[in-house]
Amino acid sequence: MERNASLASVAQRATPYDLIVIGGGATGASVALDAATRGLSVLLLEQSDFGKGTSSRSTKLIHGGVRYLAQGNLSLVRGALRERSRLRANAPHLVRERMFLVPYLNRLQHAWYRLGFMLYDRLAASREFRKSRSLSSVECRTLVPTLRAEHAGSGVLYSDGQFDDCRLLISLLQTADRHGATVLNYARVTGFDHSLGGRLKGLHFTDEENGTSYCVAARAMINAAGPFVDQIRAMDLADVEPMLALSQGVHIVLPSAFLPGDTAVIVPRTRDGRVIFMIPWHDHTLVGTTDTPIHDASVEPRAQPEEIQLLLATVGEYLNVSPNPSDIQSIFVGIRPLIRPRGRHASTAGLSRDHVIARSASGLITISGGKWTTARKMGEDAVDAAIASASLPHGPCVTATLRLHGAPAADDRRAQDSVYGTDVDLLDGLAKRNPDLNAPLIDGFPIRGAEVVWAVEREMARTVEDVLARRTRLLFVSASAAKKAAPYVARWMAEYLGHDEGWQHAQVTAFSQLADSYCELPATTRAAGLKS
């Protein structure tokens, strides 16, 4: 993917696109890929960077949804488990099996959980993931040495999928690009054009880098803007009724000492009814998530004190290494675009995670809800709706079995073990040609200058944040380490993008302020000095 080439393609196009996709997260990328592989001409526009919002801030799981099983939503679980297997097959370098321990306290809990996971296994009918089994106290303590004694009496071990959300997103976009889609980040939609009959015929967007405005035509448009879909809908129809009920989920990242080894832990029910995960991730421990209703979507949501306290207290309740606020390496918050219920609902935790497709009188197709695991199916359904609405000529959907960019052969262990997949040799070749690119940016983290240059040349990274937050995950793993790496990233980017020292300074300053917010605790959490 090369951004200048994409802009040039847009500027030179003389005929309408079959489809314009608004939103460059998991859903938008899945829509663009589905449409491009059916033979449609596609333009995808993202207002900031790909995955800047919700899609980079997940719990890093590809799963059927254990708690949805408890809610009795078998169709959602079955569909998600089917998609889990497809993602494992289509992107084996990015979706991996992870074992999860669910501790229980008594025989009643044991019977309940064991029955539930047997049903989970049956719904999955998968050979890619191991079946669940009961564990003795010795096995619990062996797998999770830091588990408190009162929670290590026995448990259930089951498997699910873990992934790197941003790397999968980039792979989806690269695959769409390979099939002819034009994708653009930092392209903010500013308005729509309607025909005399009120039908959508085009839109305006602005290149956020240089301020240039563009007007493009399309036969169909899909609004996949995640938490911002209502804002896009309001551009089409000013008095449209909102369709979303927003909720935010907070994650904290702790040192690996809290959860050594390879086994994750699930707290099946907290005091507010949430399922909390503690997961090994990038040699750290990822803990999340909360479910807090919010009124407005923002690109950088902030954690509330009680959310941090809940996560720290939960870790301290289940693990014998109790965390302090000072142990937190990074805090990141994602916004869930849940579908607003009819009438009142007490909690966003109880709202459906199914996706919904709506069509406006002008022909704008909006898709929202869902989750990362089901993004492929969401793309298929949204494209089906656009095809039907605009009578677009098309081929069949092929994404269920389409291997994504970088997907290696089963015997290619080197590519299997890298998030870059089959690109790993090209990346290493870049480092060999310039030995300066082979050195780690900072001690203790495996990010090299080669990854920075690769992100700029091949993955449309335009800012230091793009590289350290989404092309690599350093900001989400350790905000302080990311802040130290920022000057080196800015230097390499400036060299390859042709920017001066003023640009480098501005980038480092902006990123340092952002990094501070990822490790800055809410005031009441700091004051409490919480220790579980």
Backbone torsions as a table, in degrees:
resi	resn	phi	psi	omega
1	MET	NA	134.1	-179.8
2	GLU	-137.4	121.6	-168.8
3	ARG	-67.5	-43.2	-179.1
4	ASN	-61.7	-36.3	177.8
5	ALA	-66.0	-38.6	178.1
6	SER	-64.9	-43.4	178.1
7	LEU	-62.3	-42.0	179.4
8	ALA	-63.6	-37.9	178.2
9	SER	-62.3	-41.4	178.7
10	VAL	-64.8	-45.7	-176.9
11	ALA	-63.6	-31.4	-175.7
12	GLN	-90.4	-9.1	-174.6
13	ARG	-71.4	131.2	-177.3
14	ALA	-107.6	-10.8	-178.5
15	THR	-119.9	157.5	179.8
16	PRO	-64.1	147.8	169.2
17	TYR	-71.8	151.1	170.4
18	ASP	-64.8	-38.5	-173.4
19	LEU	-148.8	133.6	168.0
20	ILE	-111.3	131.9	178.8
21	VAL	-109.5	127.8	179.1
22	ILE	-104.7	113.7	-179.4
23	GLY	120.3	124.8	-176.6
24	GLY	-112.8	36.7	173.0
25	GLY	-97.7	-158.0	-176.1
26	ALA	-58.8	-45.0	-177.1
27	THR	-70.1	-47.5	-179.6
28	GLY	-60.8	-42.9	178.9
29	ALA	-64.2	-38.9	179.0
30	SER	-67.0	-37.9	176.1
31	VAL	-63.2	-48.3	-177.9
32	ALA	-61.1	-42.1	179.5
33	LEU	-65.0	-45.0	-180.0
34	ASP	-60.6	-45.4	-177.6
35	ALA	-66.2	-43.4	-178.2
36	ALA	-64.4	-37.9	-178.9
37	THR	-76.3	-10.2	172.3
38	ARG	-92.2	1.2	177.2
39	GLY	94.9	8.5	179.8
40	LEU	-85.3	148.3	171.5
41	SER	-81.4	129.9	-168.0
42	VAL	-133.2	137.1	169.5
43	LEU	-123.9	124.9	175.7
44	LEU	-110.0	131.8	-179.3
45	LEU	-121.4	128.4	177.5
46	GLU	-121.6	130.6	-173.4
47	GLN	-68.2	-28.8	177.3
48	SER	-126.4	-126.0	176.1
49	ASP	-96.8	155.2	177.1
50	PHE	-55.8	127.2	177.3
51	GLY	75.8	9.4	-178.1
52	LYS	-56.7	-36.0	-176.9
53	GLY	-89.3	-127.1	-171.6
54	THR	-57.6	-37.7	-168.7
55	SER	-68.7	-16.2	176.1
56	SER	-97.1	-1.3	-168.1
57	ARG	-121.7	30.0	-179.3
58	SER	-81.4	179.0	176.2
59	THR	-85.7	8.0	174.7
60	LYS	66.1	34.0	-178.5
61	LEU	-120.1	137.1	167.9
62	ILE	-108.2	106.0	-167.5
63	HIS	-151.7	164.1	179.0
64	GLY	-79.6	-24.8	-179.9
65	GLY	97.0	86.7	-177.6
66	VAL	-60.2	-40.6	-176.5
67	ARG	-73.6	-23.1	174.8
68	TYR	-70.2	-28.1	175.1
69	LEU	-65.2	-43.0	178.8
70	ALA	-64.1	-28.9	178.2
71	GLN	-79.7	-6.4	179.2
72	GLY	85.3	12.1	-178.9
73	ASN	-88.6	73.0	-174.7
74	LEU	-67.0	-34.6	-178.5
75	SER	-65.9	-40.2	177.9
76	LEU	-63.6	-44.6	-179.3
77	VAL	-64.6	-46.0	-178.9
78	ARG	-60.9	-45.1	179.5
79	GLY	-64.3	-41.0	179.7
80	ALA	-66.7	-39.0	178.2
81	LEU	-65.9	-35.5	175.4
82	ARG	-63.5	-42.8	179.1
83	GLU	-69.0	-32.0	176.7
84	ARG	-57.9	-47.1	179.5
85	SER	-64.3	-38.5	179.5
86	ARG	-65.2	-42.5	179.3
87	LEU	-65.8	-39.1	177.9
88	ARG	-61.4	-38.9	-180.0
89	ALA	-75.5	-35.9	-174.1
90	ASN	-85.9	-21.9	179.7
91	ALA	-140.9	64.7	-175.0
92	PRO	-66.2	-18.9	177.6
93	HIS	-80.4	-12.5	-175.8
94	LEU	-117.2	-23.4	-179.7
95	VAL	-114.7	117.6	-174.7
96	ARG	-125.5	157.9	176.9
97	GLU	-76.9	138.8	174.7
98	ARG	-132.2	134.6	177.8
99	MET	-89.3	139.7	-177.1
100	PHE	-124.0	131.4	175.2
101	LEU	-99.7	127.0	174.1
102	VAL	-111.5	102.3	180.0
103	PRO	-76.4	150.4	175.9
104	TYR	-137.5	162.8	-169.8
105	LEU	-105.0	-22.1	-175.0
106	ASN	-150.3	175.4	-176.2
107	ARG	-67.6	-31.7	178.8
108	LEU	-64.1	-45.7	176.8
109	GLN	-62.1	-40.4	179.2
110	HIS	-58.9	-47.4	-179.3
111	ALA	-62.7	-41.6	-178.7
112	TRP	-64.5	-50.6	-177.7
113	TYR	-68.6	-40.5	-178.6
114	ARG	-62.4	-42.3	178.2
115	LEU	-63.9	-42.9	-179.1
116	GLY	-61.8	-43.3	-178.1
117	PHE	-76.4	-26.0	171.4
118	MET	-64.0	-40.2	176.0
119	LEU	-66.2	-39.9	177.7
120	TYR	-58.2	-46.3	177.5
121	ASP	-60.9	-42.7	-177.6
122	ARG	-66.4	-41.1	178.4
123	LEU	-65.0	-33.2	-178.4
124	ALA	-72.0	-44.0	-177.9
125	ALA	46.7	47.0	-171.0
126	SER	-117.1	139.5	173.7
127	ARG	-93.8	-14.4	-177.7
128	GLU	-76.8	-18.7	-177.1
129	PHE	-126.6	137.6	-177.5
130	ARG	-70.3	152.5	178.8
131	LYS	-78.6	157.7	-178.5
132	SER	-72.8	159.1	175.7
133	ARG	-155.4	157.5	177.7
134	SER	-79.7	150.5	-179.4
135	LEU	-122.3	145.9	172.4
136	SER	-82.6	172.1	178.9
137	SER	-63.8	-37.7	178.8
138	VAL	-63.1	-43.5	179.4
139	GLU	-65.1	-39.0	177.8
140	CYS	-60.7	-46.5	-178.2
141	ARG	-70.1	-30.6	178.3
142	THR	-69.2	-44.9	-178.8
143	LEU	-71.8	-38.2	-178.9
144	VAL	-129.5	85.7	-175.4
145	PRO	-61.3	-24.3	-177.3
146	THR	-90.4	3.2	-179.9
147	LEU	-68.8	132.5	178.7
148	ARG	-60.5	148.3	-175.1
149	ALA	-58.3	-39.0	-177.1
150	GLU	-69.0	-15.5	177.8
151	HIS	-107.9	2.7	-176.4
152	ALA	-106.5	17.2	-179.2
153	GLY	-67.2	-41.8	177.0
154	SER	-171.8	170.4	-177.8
155	GLY	-171.3	-177.4	175.4
156	VAL	-118.4	135.6	176.5
157	LEU	-110.1	127.2	177.4
158	TYR	-138.9	168.5	-177.7
159	SER	-118.8	149.9	175.1
160	ASP	-148.4	-173.9	-177.2
161	GLY	-102.9	140.1	172.3
162	GLN	-120.3	145.1	-176.9
163	PHE	-149.8	169.9	171.4
164	ASP	-102.2	108.8	-171.6
165	ASP	-60.3	-45.0	-177.5
166	CYS	-69.4	-37.9	178.9
167	ARG	-65.9	-37.3	175.9
168	LEU	-65.6	-39.2	178.1
169	LEU	-60.7	-46.7	178.9
170	ILE	-61.6	-39.5	178.1
171	SER	-63.0	-41.4	176.1
172	LEU	-59.7	-45.5	-178.7
173	LEU	-66.6	-40.6	177.9
174	GLN	-63.0	-38.4	178.6
175	THR	-67.7	-41.4	176.4
176	ALA	-61.9	-43.5	177.9
177	ASP	-59.5	-42.0	179.9
178	ARG	-62.7	-28.1	-179.8
179	HIS	-96.1	13.3	170.4
180	GLY	104.1	-3.5	177.6
181	ALA	-71.3	146.3	172.6
182	THR	-102.0	122.4	-177.1
183	VAL	-121.9	139.6	-176.9
184	LEU	-138.5	128.4	167.4
185	ASN	-96.3	168.3	-176.7
186	TYR	52.6	43.5	178.4
187	ALA	-127.3	97.1	-172.7
188	ARG	-90.8	122.6	175.7
189	VAL	-70.5	129.8	-176.2
190	THR	-115.5	-12.0	179.1
191	GLY	175.2	166.5	-179.0
192	PHE	-113.8	155.2	169.4
193	ASP	-109.1	133.9	178.5
194	HIS	-118.0	150.1	173.9
195	SER	-75.4	174.0	178.0
196	LEU	-60.8	-27.8	178.0
197	GLY	-84.8	1.6	177.8
198	GLY	90.6	3.4	-178.9
199	ARG	-82.6	139.2	176.2
200	LEU	-64.1	133.9	178.0
201	LYS	-128.8	-11.3	179.6
202	GLY	-178.3	-179.8	178.1
203	LEU	-149.4	168.1	176.4
204	HIS	-113.6	140.4	172.0
205	PHE	-141.0	157.7	-178.7
206	THR	-117.1	132.9	172.4
207	ASP	-74.1	111.3	-174.4
208	GLU	-68.6	-15.1	179.2
209	GLU	-78.1	-41.9	-174.9
210	ASN	-123.3	-1.2	177.0
211	GLY	82.0	2.4	179.8
212	THR	-70.4	136.0	178.9
213	SER	-102.5	147.3	-179.0
214	TYR	-131.3	148.9	173.4
215	CYS	-122.8	122.1	-177.0
216	VAL	-127.7	148.6	-178.7
217	ALA	-107.4	153.4	179.6
218	ALA	-155.2	151.8	176.7
219	ARG	-80.9	-27.2	179.5
220	ALA	-148.8	153.7	178.5
221	MET	-137.1	139.0	177.7
222	ILE	-120.2	124.9	177.5
223	ASN	-91.6	106.2	179.9
224	ALA	-124.7	45.3	-171.6
225	ALA	-87.6	15.6	174.7
226	GLY	60.3	-127.8	-179.1
227	PRO	-62.7	-11.9	-176.1
228	PHE	-104.4	12.6	-177.3
229	VAL	-62.5	-34.5	179.8
230	ASP	-66.5	-32.2	176.7
231	GLN	-66.6	-39.3	177.1
232	ILE	-67.7	-41.5	179.1
233	ARG	-61.6	-35.7	179.5
234	ALA	-68.9	-25.5	173.6
235	MET	-67.5	-31.8	-179.7
236	ASP	-79.9	-42.7	-179.0
237	LEU	-142.9	111.5	-167.5
238	ALA	-59.9	-38.2	-174.3
239	ASP	-100.9	26.9	-178.4
240	VAL	-65.4	142.9	178.6
241	GLU	-78.3	130.9	-179.8
242	PRO	-58.2	144.2	178.7
243	MET	-107.6	-7.1	-174.4
244	LEU	-105.7	148.0	164.7
245	ALA	-118.6	110.7	-171.8
246	LEU	-85.8	145.1	177.9
247	SER	-141.8	144.7	176.8
248	GLN	-113.4	146.5	177.6
249	GLY	-121.5	126.4	-176.6
250	VAL	-101.7	139.3	173.0
251	HIS	-123.6	143.9	170.8
252	ILE	-120.4	151.5	178.7
253	VAL	-118.0	126.8	-178.1
254	LEU	-116.8	164.3	175.2
255	PRO	-60.8	158.8	-176.9
256	SER	-65.9	-19.4	-178.8
257	ALA	-60.7	-23.8	179.4
258	PHE	-72.0	-27.9	-179.6
259	LEU	-144.7	72.9	179.1
260	PRO	-70.8	157.0	-179.4
261	GLY	93.9	-168.7	-173.1
262	ASP	-109.0	-1.2	-174.1
263	THR	-97.6	130.4	175.5
264	ALA	-85.8	163.9	179.2
265	VAL	-125.5	137.9	174.3
266	ILE	-112.8	129.1	167.6
267	VAL	-93.3	108.0	-168.7
268	PRO	-68.7	-22.1	179.8
269	ARG	-160.0	115.8	174.7
270	THR	-88.1	-179.1	-178.0
271	ARG	-66.2	-21.0	177.4
272	ASP	-101.5	12.9	175.1
273	GLY	85.9	5.6	-179.5
274	ARG	-83.5	156.0	165.8
275	VAL	-95.8	125.3	-179.9
276	ILE	-109.6	132.0	177.6
277	PHE	-105.0	139.7	167.7
278	MET	-120.4	115.8	-165.8
279	ILE	-133.1	132.5	169.8
280	PRO	-63.4	130.9	-177.0
281	TRP	-155.0	118.3	178.7
282	HIS	50.2	48.2	179.1
283	ASP	59.4	27.8	174.2
284	HIS	-135.9	-177.6	177.9
285	THR	-118.6	117.2	178.8
286	LEU	-93.9	129.8	-178.9
287	VAL	-125.3	126.7	177.3
288	GLY	-179.2	165.7	11.4
289	THR	-142.2	171.8	176.9
290	THR	-94.8	176.7	177.2
291	ASP	-146.1	92.6	-173.4
292	THR	-119.5	120.6	178.2
293	PRO	-61.5	138.5	176.1
294	ILE	-133.4	163.3	-175.8
295	HIS	-94.0	-39.5	-172.4
296	ASP	-127.7	147.9	176.9
297	ALA	-88.5	141.1	174.4
298	SER	-137.3	158.1	-177.5
299	VAL	-76.4	-20.6	177.0
300	GLU	-132.0	75.3	178.4
301	PRO	-66.0	153.6	-177.6
302	ARG	-116.6	146.6	178.4
303	ALA	-71.7	147.8	173.7
304	GLN	-94.8	151.1	-175.5
305	PRO	-53.7	-42.9	-176.5
306	GLU	-67.7	-25.9	177.7
307	GLU	-69.4	-44.6	176.6
308	ILE	-62.2	-43.3	-179.4
309	GLN	-61.9	-40.1	178.6
310	LEU	-60.9	-46.1	-177.3
311	LEU	-67.3	-43.7	178.1
312	LEU	-63.6	-42.8	-179.6
313	ALA	-64.7	-37.6	179.7
314	THR	-66.1	-42.7	176.5
315	VAL	-60.9	-45.4	-179.6
316	GLY	-65.6	-28.9	179.0
317	GLU	-72.9	-34.0	-173.9
318	TYR	-101.4	-24.4	-178.6
319	LEU	-112.9	150.1	-178.2
320	ASN	-85.6	3.7	173.0
321	VAL	-110.3	97.8	-172.7
322	SER	-80.8	129.2	-176.6
323	PRO	-85.5	147.5	168.0
324	ASN	-101.9	160.9	174.2
325	PRO	-54.2	-32.3	-179.2
326	SER	-68.8	-14.0	177.9
327	ASP	-77.8	-15.5	-175.6
328	ILE	-70.0	124.1	-179.9
329	GLN	-89.5	-31.0	178.9
330	SER	-161.1	151.8	176.2
331	ILE	-128.2	125.7	174.5
332	PHE	-134.0	148.9	-171.2
333	VAL	-129.4	131.1	175.9
334	GLY	-116.1	152.7	179.3
335	ILE	-109.0	128.0	178.0
336	ARG	-91.5	125.6	176.0
337	PRO	-87.9	76.6	-177.5
338	LEU	-80.4	152.7	-178.7
339	ILE	-80.4	126.9	-178.1
340	ARG	-62.9	130.4	180.0
341	PRO	-78.8	160.0	172.0
342	ARG	-80.5	129.6	-176.3
343	GLY	79.8	-162.4	-175.9
344	ARG	-90.3	151.7	174.1
345	HIS	-143.6	134.7	-171.5
346	ALA	-73.5	-30.9	-171.1
347	SER	-146.9	139.1	175.2
348	THR	-69.3	-20.5	178.9
349	ALA	-62.0	-25.3	-178.2
350	GLY	-92.8	-2.3	-178.3
351	LEU	-76.2	150.3	-177.4
352	SER	-65.0	142.3	173.6
353	ARG	-96.6	7.4	173.2
354	ASP	-66.7	158.0	177.8
355	HIS	-97.0	158.8	-178.2
356	VAL	-132.5	140.9	175.8
357	ILE	-116.9	130.1	179.6
358	ALA	-126.3	148.9	178.3
359	ARG	-124.8	128.1	178.9
360	SER	-83.6	169.5	179.3
361	ALA	-62.7	-25.8	-179.6
362	SER	-83.1	-11.9	-179.5
363	GLY	106.0	-0.9	178.1
364	LEU	-67.5	123.5	176.6
365	ILE	-94.2	125.8	177.4
366	THR	-116.3	131.5	174.4
367	ILE	-123.4	133.0	-179.9
368	SER	-152.0	175.2	-174.1
369	GLY	84.2	-158.5	177.7
370	GLY	73.1	-167.5	-179.4
371	LYS	-157.1	173.5	-175.7
372	TRP	-54.4	-44.0	-174.9
373	THR	-57.6	-35.9	-175.3
374	THR	-101.1	14.6	-176.1
375	ALA	-61.8	-37.0	179.0
376	ARG	-60.4	-47.3	179.5
377	LYS	-64.7	-36.1	175.9
378	MET	-61.2	-42.6	177.4
379	GLY	-61.1	-44.1	178.8
380	GLU	-60.7	-46.5	-177.7
381	ASP	-66.0	-39.4	-179.4
382	ALA	-66.9	-41.3	178.9
383	VAL	-66.7	-39.8	174.5
384	ASP	-54.9	-44.0	-178.8
385	ALA	-65.1	-41.2	-179.9
386	ALA	-67.7	-39.0	178.5
387	ILE	-61.4	-45.3	179.9
388	ALA	-66.1	-39.2	-176.6
389	SER	-69.3	-39.9	-174.0
390	ALA	-108.7	6.4	179.6
391	SER	53.3	50.4	-178.3
392	LEU	-82.0	133.7	173.2
393	PRO	-69.0	140.4	-171.4
394	HIS	-158.1	160.8	170.8
395	GLY	-97.6	-176.0	-178.8
396	PRO	-76.1	159.0	173.5
397	CYS	-72.5	130.8	-178.2
398	VAL	-123.8	3.7	-171.2
399	THR	-71.9	-18.0	-179.8
400	ALA	-61.5	-29.4	-178.5
401	THR	-122.3	14.6	-177.7
402	LEU	-84.7	117.2	177.1
403	ARG	-74.0	135.6	-173.0
404	LEU	-84.8	165.1	179.8
405	HIS	-52.7	130.1	178.4
406	GLY	90.8	-8.2	-177.4
407	ALA	-63.2	122.0	-176.2
408	PRO	-93.1	166.5	172.1
409	ALA	-69.5	158.8	-175.9
410	ALA	-61.2	-29.8	-176.8
411	ASP	-94.2	4.3	179.3
412	ASP	-93.1	81.7	-174.6
413	ARG	-65.0	-36.0	-179.2
414	ARG	-61.3	-46.1	178.9
415	ALA	-72.3	-33.6	177.9
416	GLN	-60.7	-33.6	-173.9
417	ASP	-89.4	0.7	-178.6
418	SER	-115.5	140.1	176.3
419	VAL	-68.2	-12.1	176.4
420	TYR	-89.7	-6.9	177.5
421	GLY	56.7	-132.1	-176.8
422	THR	-70.1	-7.1	174.9
423	ASP	-81.0	-6.1	-172.7
424	VAL	-61.7	-36.6	179.2
425	ASP	-68.0	-38.4	176.7
426	LEU	-64.9	-39.2	178.7
427	LEU	-64.7	-45.1	178.7
428	ASP	-66.5	-33.7	176.4
429	GLY	-62.2	-36.9	176.4
430	LEU	-60.9	-42.5	179.8
431	ALA	-68.4	-35.9	-179.7
432	LYS	-68.8	-34.7	179.4
433	ARG	-70.2	-25.3	177.8
434	ASN	-136.0	93.9	-175.5
435	PRO	-55.3	-26.0	178.4
436	ASP	-61.5	-26.7	-179.3
437	LEU	-79.8	-8.5	-174.7
438	ASN	-89.0	-14.0	-177.0
439	ALA	-82.4	142.8	175.3
440	PRO	-59.5	144.2	178.8
441	LEU	-64.1	-42.0	176.9
442	ILE	-141.8	156.0	-178.9
443	ASP	-65.7	142.6	173.9
444	GLY	92.0	-6.3	-179.4
445	PHE	-135.3	137.4	-169.7
446	PRO	-85.9	27.3	-178.1
447	ILE	-92.0	124.3	-177.5
448	ARG	-107.1	166.8	174.2
449	GLY	-59.5	-28.8	179.7
450	ALA	-60.8	-38.3	178.1
451	GLU	-64.7	-34.5	179.2
452	VAL	-66.0	-49.6	-179.3
453	VAL	-63.9	-40.7	178.0
454	TRP	-60.1	-43.4	-179.6
455	ALA	-61.6	-37.2	179.4
456	VAL	-72.8	-47.5	-173.0
457	GLU	-77.2	-32.6	-170.3
458	ARG	-116.5	-15.2	-169.5
459	GLU	-129.5	15.9	173.6
460	MET	61.9	25.2	173.8
461	ALA	-67.9	131.7	-176.4
462	ARG	-120.3	-16.9	-177.4
463	THR	-133.3	164.7	175.1
464	VAL	-59.8	-38.8	177.7
465	GLU	-60.7	-42.5	178.6
466	ASP	-53.7	-43.8	-177.0
467	VAL	-72.3	-48.8	-171.4
468	LEU	-83.9	-19.0	178.4
469	ALA	-98.2	-39.0	-167.9
470	ARG	-122.9	-36.0	176.1
471	ARG	-77.2	-39.6	163.0
472	THR	-112.3	174.4	-175.2
473	ARG	-116.4	22.7	-170.9
474	LEU	-61.2	-40.2	179.4
475	LEU	-59.7	-37.7	-177.9
476	PHE	-79.0	-21.5	179.9
477	VAL	-89.5	-47.0	-179.5
478	SER	-150.3	105.1	-177.2
479	ALA	-64.7	-37.0	-179.4
480	SER	-67.6	-39.2	177.7
481	ALA	-66.0	-40.2	178.7
482	ALA	-61.8	-39.3	179.4
483	LYS	-63.0	-39.4	177.6
484	LYS	-67.2	-33.6	-177.5
485	ALA	-77.8	-19.4	-171.4
486	ALA	-55.3	-44.2	-179.4
487	PRO	-62.1	-36.2	179.4
488	TYR	-69.2	-40.5	177.7
489	VAL	-63.4	-44.2	-179.9
490	ALA	-60.8	-38.9	-179.1
491	ARG	-65.2	-46.8	179.7
492	TRP	-65.7	-40.0	-180.0
493	MET	-64.9	-42.7	-179.0
494	ALA	-61.3	-38.9	-179.9
495	GLU	-63.7	-41.5	-174.7
496	TYR	-88.0	-20.2	177.9
497	LEU	-99.8	-7.6	178.3
498	GLY	78.9	31.1	179.2
499	HIS	-96.2	160.4	-178.2
500	ASP	-96.2	-176.0	-178.3
501	GLU	-66.6	-30.0	177.4
502	GLY	-62.3	-41.8	176.6
503	TRP	-62.9	-43.9	179.6
504	GLN	-58.8	-46.5	-178.6
505	HIS	-62.1	-44.3	180.0
506	ALA	-63.4	-40.4	179.1
507	GLN	-64.6	-45.2	-179.3
508	VAL	-64.9	-40.2	179.1
509	THR	-63.8	-47.3	-179.7
510	ALA	-63.4	-43.1	-178.2
511	PHE	-68.8	-38.0	179.1
512	SER	-60.7	-40.0	176.8
513	GLN	-64.2	-41.1	177.9
514	LEU	-65.3	-44.8	-179.6
515	ALA	-60.9	-38.0	177.1
516	ASP	-59.1	-37.1	-178.6
517	SER	-71.2	-21.5	179.1
518	TYR	-82.0	-12.9	176.3
519	CYS	-123.7	8.2	177.6
520	GLU	-90.1	120.4	-178.9
521	LEU	-79.9	145.9	171.4
522	PRO	-54.9	146.9	-170.3
523	ALA	-55.3	-45.0	-176.6
524	THR	-70.4	-25.4	175.3
525	THR	-69.8	-42.1	177.4
526	ARG	-62.3	-42.5	-177.9
527	ALA	-65.5	-35.6	-178.5
528	ALA	-70.4	-28.1	-176.4
529	GLY	52.2	44.2	-168.7
530	LEU	-55.0	133.5	171.4
531	LYS	-139.5	120.3	-174.7
532	SER	-75.8	NA	NA
